[in-house]
Amino acid sequence: IWILPTAALSTMTSLPADMTAQSVPTVVFDGQKPGTSGLRKKTREFMKEHYLENFVQSVFNALVEANVQVAGGTLAIGGDGRFHNKVACQTIIKMAIANGVKKIWVGQNGLLSTPAMSAVIRTRDGGFVPFGGFILSASHNPGGIDEDFGIKFNGENGGPAPEKVTDLVYKHTTQIAEYKIAKGVPEIDLSMPAKFVVGEGAVAVEVEVIDSTEDHVNLLKKCFDFETIKKLAARKDFSMVYDSMHGVQGPYAKKVLCEELGLPESSCLNAVPKEDFGGPSSSSHGHADPNLTHAVELVKIMGLNAKGEKIDVGGATVPCFGAAADGDADRNMILGRQFFVSPSDSLAVLVANAASIPQFKDGLKGVARSMPTSGALERVANATGVPFFETPTGWKFFGNLMDSGNEKYFPGKPVYTPFICGEESFGTGSDHVREKDGLWAVLAWLQVLAVRNSDPALPFVSVEEIVSEHWRVYGRNYYARYDYEGVDKAAAEKMMADMGKSIEEGMVGKEFGRFKIKVADIFQYEDPIDGSIAKNQGVRWMFEDGSRVIFRLSGTGVAGATVRVYLEKYAGPTENIFSHAFTVVEPLAAVAKELSGLTERLGREAPTVIT
């Protein structure tokens, strides 16, 4: 007997509705300029009358101006489940109908992880059906009525809207006088996969509540050999814990790890999505950010402290493998038994072991990292001859490289897929979607571990052993990022501007202790695919010994500004490669303070977070 998926069993339910598109007068809200990850503000700001509606209508207006066929088209909607997510989904459904959208896909319970949204756009119903999708998320920022909310639009390729579109959106937010909404449309029941026909006749619109995990999991099955990973999971000497941090990843983790790979439910930690990601009383204080500081529960289980140092576990059994996801499930942290893998190293190790992953059975054609990410990746690329790219921070820059050579987007350009890319901010991914993908990164590591441990009669090859072997071949890029969160924005901007001026006046050759400046610049990127230029992407100092100090202002915060300081020092394969990274880069932290005057300018002696 064939058992059909739930979606196939669902029947079409008719919902009578007044489909009249009403024009609601509104006023402009200042500050609705989307950043690299959309628009993020405090939740209460989004809850203000007309605030969300203004931005959504501005997106529709921008798309129409860009000749996107909104009227008659298909739209996807979903989010990470934070407070206000469900209300926002219902609002966008009514506005989409008023703007002429004829088919709407909404994730069950309003949930769709960021990589799942990309998978839905790229693969559902044959692929590339929607003109795009709204993702309701503030990523790794805390959730709750007094915390953060966000919204961004992904285009028809499943990736973040390009800058030319977000610039149009911002223009419309400064001009908007009214928005369209079909107030007569009833709320849609999002609790189960189902299909609804809203309204009747020519104005009818189909709204489908889709299984949030289906499309993403089906795509991941094409990337990896689940049967091989199941054998790893079945080993008596293997165990793992995946911390979803009460974000959207929980249902995906349960589906893949438990249902598909046969791991026990105990492998899934904090796997129930919550509107406040667990809130202030949780170990992470509701901050679903997969790093050593915030993933407190997982880090302790894996036998480490917030500095990544081993702790006395008192005889407790530490799992072989640990991982964590952020609120919208696009980020990942990888841990071995009492061993932290930096995101930069994780990316380099996966590229070095790409042959173990079925997705790359025919080899890689391109790899890339964001500029602040350590140089570990290009050492692998140089050794293997794979084309390498250094881009600004922001996944959209990787998207152009992945779409290069596509006849629809960039015909005649070189093809760089299959492709792996990543950022130091715990983001890793490939060309299967156009977003970073935390679950993909976890499965990639499990695939590498499965191949390395294919013979159950042999001792288990650990995460630490794999990374240590990598360092012995390529050397080690000691690395740390200091985050100074919630600093005065004007003071931070002035500090950045003054550093830029000092570079223009000449810094090359100046010495700071044992570090002599070789190159000093403000990073600028000319996109090799579309020719666009991204300026002011970070202040960089490169020293004669290969060390780097980089300053950036982050665009992902809500309150105040976040200054990120990146510190990197390289040690060759025959040098000391087994010290603690945070200790090795401490002298560079002192140089960074001297170069910037950060302590005096921002009033901070120590960073908020070190990763």
N, C-alpha and C positions, 0 to 999 in steps of 0.2 A: 504494500500500500504506500503510495506517495503522500508524504506530508508536505503540504504547501506552506510557504512562509506566511506569517500573519497578514502581511500587506496584501497577499494574493487572495486571502479569505475575506477581506473586508469588502463590504458592500457600499454602494454609493448612497449617501443620505442627502435628501433634499432639505434645504434650509430656506424657507420663505424670507425675503428681506426687501427692504426699501433700498434700492441700489443707487439712489440719487447722490451724485457727487456734490457736496456742499463746499462752497468757498468760504473759509473762515478768515476774517481780517486778523492780522497779527502785527507785531512790531519787531524790529531787528534786535537780536541779542548780541552784544559784543563778545568776541573771543571764541567764536565757533569755527576756528581754523583747524582743520584736521592735521595731525602730525603723521609721523611714519606709521603709527598704528591706529589711525582714526582720531575721533574726538573723545577725550576723557575729561570728566569733571566729577565733582561730588554728586552723589546720587540725588540729593535734595535739589540740586541745580537742574538735573534732568526731569525731576518731578514737577517743576514749575510749569504753570499753564503755558502751552504753546512751544516750550523749549525743544522737546524731542521732535515735535511736529515740524518746527522750522527747519531743523537739520535734515530730516527725512525728505521734506518737500524740496529742499535745496539740492539734494542728491538727484531726485527725479528730474528737476529742472536742468541740472548740469548734464545729465545723461541725454536728455532730449536735445540740448544744444550741441552735444557731441555726436549727434545722429545715431544714438542707440535706440532701438525699437522697443521702447517701454510699453506703449499701447499694443495690446495683443500678445505680449511676451510672457515669459515664465520667470518667477522670482523665488529665490530660496531665503528662508528666515530661520535663525536659531542663535543660541548664545550659550554662555557658560553657567547659567542657572543662578547667577547672583541676584540679590534683591532688585526688584523692578523689571526683571527679565520677562516674566509672563505678561505683565501689563504692557510692556513695550511691544511684545510680539503681536498682541491684539490690535494695538494702535497702528502698527505698520501694515497689518493685513487690511484694515479699513482704508488706510491711505493708498495702498497699492491698488485696491479695487477702484477707488476714486480717480486714480491716475491711469486707468485703462488696462492694468495687468489682467490677463485672462486665466492664468494658472499660478498657484502659489504652493510651494512645498515648505512645510514647517516641521522642524524636529519635534519628536514626541516630548511632551512636557516643556516644549520650547527649547530643548537642549540640542545643540550641535557643537562639537568641539571645533576649533578653528581649522585644523587639518581636515576634519570630516566635512566641513562646509566646502572646502576646495575639492574633496573627493566627490561630493554630491554634484557639484557643478560640472566636473570633468567626466563623470562616469554614469550617472543615473539616467535611465531610459535611453541608453546608447551613447550618452555623453554630450556635453556642450549644448544642452537644451536651454538653460536659463541665460538671461542677459547678465545675471549676477546674483549676489546675495548680501543681505545685511547680517553682520555678526555683532551680537550684543555682548560685549566683553570689555573689561579693563585689564585683561590678561592676568598678570601676577599681582596686581594691586588688590588690597583688601576689599571685601564685599560687605554690604549692609547698608541700611538707610543712612547712616552717618559716615559711610566710607565712599567708595568710588564706583562709577558706572562708565560705560563707554559704548561706542558704536562705530563700526567702520563698514565700508562697502567693498566687496570683492567683485571683480569684473568677470567677463565671460570665460576667461582662461583659468579661473579659480584663484587668481592671485590678487593681492591688494591693488586697489585702484592706482593707476600711475599718477605722477605729479600733475600732469596736464589736466586730469580729471579732478583731483582734489583741489587744485587751484580754482577750477570752475565752480566747484561746490562752495568754496569759501567766498567767491565773488557773489554767488547767489544768496549766501547767508547775510551779506551786507546790504542786499537790495530787497529782500523778501517783504511782501506786503500782505500776502494771503497764502493759505495752504488748502489743499483739497482733502476731504475725508468723507467717507460714506458712513455717517453716524447710524444709519438704519440697519447696518449689518450686525447681526448678533455675535456674541463672543463664540469662538470656535472651541469645542472640546478638544484639548491637546493631550489628554491623558492616555490615549491609545491610538495606534496606527489606524487611520480611517480616511475615507474620501467623502467630501461634502460638495454638493452643488449649491452654491449660494445664489439666490435669485432665480429668475426664470427667463426663458427665451434668449434673445440676442444679447442681453446684458448679463447672463449667467456667468459665474466665475467658479472654477474648480479649485478647491482648497484641499490639499492632501497632507495629512499628518503622517510623516514617514518615520520608520524605525531609525532612531538616531545613529545606530552603530552599523547598520547593514552595508551601506556603500563603502564606508571606510575600511571595514574589516575585509570585505570581498577584495578590495584593491590590495590590501596588505598581504593577502594570501597569494597574490600574483608576484609580490616582491620577494617572498621568503618561502623556504621549504618547511612548512609547519610539521611535517612528519619527522624530519630530522630534529627539530627543536623539541618535539614531544619525547623523543628518546633521551635528550638531555634532561628534560623535566622528570623523567621516570627514574633517573639514576638515584640510588639511595644516598649518595654523597652530595647531591645537589639540593639546594633550597634557595628561595628568593623571596623578597618582599618588595611590593610596588606601592608606594604611597601616593594616592591621588589627591591628598590634602583637601578632601571634601569639595574638590572642583568637579568639572564636567567629566573628567577622565574615568571616574568610577565605573560606569556602565560599560565602557570600552575595555577597561582592564579585566573586568569579570568575564566579558564575552570572550576575549582572546586567551587570557591566562587560564581561566577555569574551564570554560566550555570547550575551547578549541585545543588547548595544550594539556589539559588534565591536571593542572596544578591545584592544590587545595585552596579553599576560600581564604584561609589564613595568609595566603600570599598577597592578598589585596588589603591594604591598610587605608583607613579613612576613605572608603570607596562609595560612600553615600553622599551625593551632591547636596550641599547646603547653601542657602542664600547668603550666609555670612561666612562661608568656608570654615565653620567651626567657631567663629567669633573670638572675642577677647579671652574667653576661658580655656580655649584650646591651647595645645603646646605651641602651635605656630602663631597664636594670637590672631587667627583669621587671615594671616598673610600667606596665601597659597603661592609661595615663591620657592622653587626647588633649589635651595642652596644650603650650605652648612649652617647658616644662621637661623633660617626659618623652618626647615624640615627637621625640627628638633627630635621628634619621636623616631623617625627613621634613622637619623644620624646616630642616635644612642643605640638603637637595635643593631646597627652595623659596627658598633664598637669604637666610635669616634667621638670627638668633641667638636665644638664650633670652629676650631682651627684646623680640623682634619687630622688631629693627632690621636693616636691610639689611647684608649682608656682601659682600665681594669674592668673586665666584664663579669668578674666574680664566678667564673666557671660556666656562664651561660653560653649556649651554642649560637654563634654568629652566622647568619646566612651567607652563602657563597656570593650572592648577587643582590644588590639593592638599587632601586631607582625611585625617582619622584617626578611628579608632574605639577605644573602650575594650574591656575584657575581655568584657563581655556585649553589646556592640554597640548600646547605647541612646544613647550619647553621640557627639558629633561635634565636630571642629575643622575650620574652613574657612579655607583660605589661597588667596590669589592669587599671582601671580608677585612674589616679594619683598614680600608684603603679607599681614598678619594681620588677619582679621576677628574682632572680639570676638563672643562668643556673643550678647550683648545687641543689637549691631548686626545680626548675622546674622538674628535673629528679626525685627527691625523692617524690614529690607530685604525679607525674604520676604513679609511682610504687605503692604508697599507695592507689591510686584510680584505679588500673588496672582492677578491676572487672567491672568498668563502660565501658570498651572498649571491643567490641565484639571479637577482635583478641585474647584476653586473657580470654575468657569465661571459659576455663578449667583450668585457673591458670597459674602462672609463674613458670618456672623451673630454671631460672637463671637471675641474674642482675650483672652489672659491671659498674665501673667508672674508669677513668684514675686516676693515683696516685695524681696529684695536685688538683683534684676535691674535694670539701668538703666532710666530713664524714656523711653528711645527709642521703645518700643512705643506708649505712650499718645499720643505726639505724632502718630504715624500714625493711631491710632484716632480721636483728636479731629478730625483733618483729614478723615477719611473717614466719620465717623459710625458706625463699628462699635462695638458695646458692648464695654467694656473691663473687665477684672477684675484685681485685685491679690490674690494668694493667699499663704499661707505656703509655705515650701519643702516639696516633696513632691508627686509626680505625682498622688497620689490626690485632691488638691484640684481638679485640673483635671478629673478623671474625673466628678465630680458635675456640673460645668458642661456637660460633653459629653453626659451622660445626662439632663440637664434636659429635661422635656417628653416623655421616653420613657414610654409607658403602663405599662410593667412596673415602672419604678423611681421616676419622679417625675412622675406624671400631673398635668396642669393647670399645670405650670410652663412658663415661656418656653422656646423652643427656640433654642439657641445654636450649632447646627451648620448648615453647615460652620464649623470652628473651628481656629485655630492657637494654639499656646501654647509657652512655653519658659522655661528657667531659665538664669541666668548660668553655671551649672556645666556648660556645654557640652551641655545637653539641649534638643532641639527636637522638636516633633511636631504631630500633628493628630488629628482624630477618627476616622481610619481604624483606629487601635488605641487601647488605653487605657494605653499606655506611651510614653515618649519613644523616638524611632526614629532612630538615626544614619544609616541608609541612606536613609530618607525625606528627611532634611535634605540629604544629598548630591545626591539626585535632584532635589529642589526647586531647588537651586542650578544644577544642570545644565540643568533646564528653563528657568529664567530666562535663563541664558547662551545656550541654543539659540534662544529667541525673539528675544533682542537681537542674535543673530548669524545670522539666517535667510538673509541674502544673502552667499554666500561671496565675492562680488566686492568687498565692502566690508571695510575694516580691522577686525580683531578688537576687539570691545568687551570689556575685561578686567573681572575682579572688582574691581580697584581703582577703575576708572572708574565702575562701577555704585555702589559704596559712596560714592565722592566726590560723585557726583550726588545721592545721597540726603542727604548732609550739607548740600549747598547748598540743599536744599529745607526740611529739617526741623531743621537745626542738628546739633550733635554732642554726645552725652553721653560726655565723657571718663570712662573707667572702669577700675578695677583692683581685683582681690581679692588680699589678703595672707592666706596660710594659715600659721598657726603650728601645726605638726603635732607630736604626741607630747608635749604639755605636761602638766604635772601636773594631773590632773582636778579635784582638790579646790581647788587654787589658781585654776584657770580658773573654776570655779563660783562661788567667792567673789568674784572680780573681776566677773563678770556680775551677781551679786546686789548688789554695792556700787554698780555703775553704775545699776542699777534704783532703788536708794535715793536716789541723787543726783538722779535725774529726779523722783522723788516730792517731794523737798525743794525743787525749783524750779531749772530751768536756763535757762528762756527769757530772752533778753535778754543773757545772758553772752557776752563776747567772747573769742575765742581768735585773736590776731593780727587779720587782716582778716576773720575769719569770726564772724558774730554769730548766735547760735542763735535760730531762729524757732519751731521745734517740737521737742520732745523727748518720746519716749514708748517704751513697750514694745509692740511690734506684737501686736495681737489681731485675730482674723478670725472674723466670724460668717458662716457659709456661707449664701449666699442661696438655696440649693436645699434643704438638709435642716435648716437652723437650728442646726447644731452650732457650738460655739464652740471655737476653738483659741487658747490663751493662751500668753504667754511665747515668742513666735516671733521675737524679736530686739530688740535695743536700738537705737533710731534717734535720730539728731540730724539735723535739717534746718535749713539755714542760710538767711539772708535772700537770698543770691545764687542760691539753688536747689541748692546743693551738698548732698551727703548723706554721713554717716558711719554705718555700721551694723556692729554686732557680733552674731555668732551662734556658738553652740557646735554643732559638726557632730555628727550622729548616725551618720555612715558610717564612722568610724574603728574600729580594733580595739584598738590599744595606746595608752593614755593618752587625751588629748582633743585635738581640733583646734579652735582658735579661728580663725574666719574674720572678716576685717575688709574691708568693702566701701567703696570710695571713689569718689565720683562728682562731676563738675563739668560743668555745661552751658555750651556756647558757641553762640550764635545763628548763623544762616546767614551773616550779614555779619561775624561775628567771626572770630578765629583758629581755624580748624577743621582745620588740617593739622599740628599739633604731635604729638609722641609722647605717647601717653596716660599712660604711666608717669611721665613727667616732669611733666606738668600736675597730676597728683593728689598729687605728693610733699608739697606743703604740707599737704594734708588728712591724710596719714599722720602728720605731726608732731602735728597736732591730735588725732588718734585716740589717740596714745600719751599725750598730756597728759590727755585725758578719762578714760582707763582705768588709767593707771599700769602699762601692760602690761610694759614693760621690767623694772621693779622686781619686779612680782608674779610674772611667769613666767620671768624670767631670760633673755629673748630680745632681742637687739639687732636682729635682722633676721628677716624671714619665711622659712619653708622654701621656699615656692613663691609666685611672683607670676604671676597670669594676668589 
